[in-house]
Amino acid sequence: MRVTLVSLALGAASATLALASVSNQQHFFKAGGNVFHHQEEAGQLKTSWEMVPGTLYNEQRLIKVSETTRPRWMDLESILVLRRAGVRFMDITDTQGLHLSYDAVAEATEEGTLQYKSRLPQELVQEKNVAGAVSLLSTELYGKVLEPFTAFHNRYYDSENGRKSSEWLKKQVEQLVAGANVTVSAFKHRFPQSSLVARIEGRGAKDETVVISAHQDSVNQWIPWFGRASGADDDGSGTVTILEALRVLLENGFAPSRSVEFHWYAGEEGGLLGSQDVALAYKNEGRKVAANMHFDMTGFWLKDSQELIGLVADRTDAETRKMVKALAEKYTRLRTKEFSCGYGCSDHSSWNSAGYRSAMAFESDKLDANTYIHSPSDTVETLDFVHMLEFSKLAVAFAYEVGYVSDNA
């Protein structure tokens, strides 16, 4: 997630730490359930091709910073200025079909316009199934996946690190679903990192799809392709939140009417690149996406504040938010609080732009509470795994309650 710049001093410190961390870089590899690592010499790392940006920004990109302003063509340096200033944006270069033309912005609303109005459950009736799956939840997977995942120097989408981290995550998903009726595929983009899709085919209304998502990339605020960006909370936390939900769903015999897909998007930090590509492809194919439930940052909250689930109020539809609030109240120990996230806040916006239902759950109602993100300090040690379990519960409940209904039933 791209949030407000915390302070120039902190940013400068993060940049210094990012460069210093190069001399102590570690690469982790998982084999047979064990994690191994080795250190590389600083000189090797400084010249490593994994730390060199790809070709995405060889040409200018079309950047949109609000619904009511004209998009502008910008080079990489200008885009970095936006990022460092805390300006949220969408890179619409390759996905202009998702967005209103500038002349039509007067028609835009904060919630967007639904073009496919799917049927949502009128009552929450999957209590037995949800309880069975929730009883299987554990924090064990969080640490096992996050330690090697955050050990990549960064997961910058337009780099070899981005490609390798995506391939590593795909293997983890494939291992987790082995033997189940789940297909795992990589959705390719113009940049090296791929988005990932794990699909559970529906029994009856398989042409209707429920999407549960997070993003997998991480960037350093100052030198995105070179600086250290552990990305534990942003968005390693969302990544493992939905991975754990998928695990217990399968263990509990999940057999939905609608098809249910779990997505891990590439390039969120570059302006929602991966999710826009996926949403546009689904729209062009005429796919019936019943709803998207997105999880971007689920692991950090200020202990002197109220523990809750932040529910994004903008670029989401009211009916889906109302249902998610009911799910949280029924199936988690936390209540929800709505807050405004801003334009281009995270990947739920892509589905909203495509005309589909969407909602986003966040770790608190304070968007800039975690000052560690986009730096070397966004580490596993800063996360609250017990807090994250409530979001896995929410993902499980969403899968059951939305996945077990259909437009015709």
Order of alpha helices (4+ residues) and beta strands (2+ residues): alpha-beta-beta-alpha-beta-beta-alpha-beta-alpha-alpha-alpha-beta-beta-beta-alpha-beta-alpha-beta-beta-alpha-beta-alpha-beta-alpha
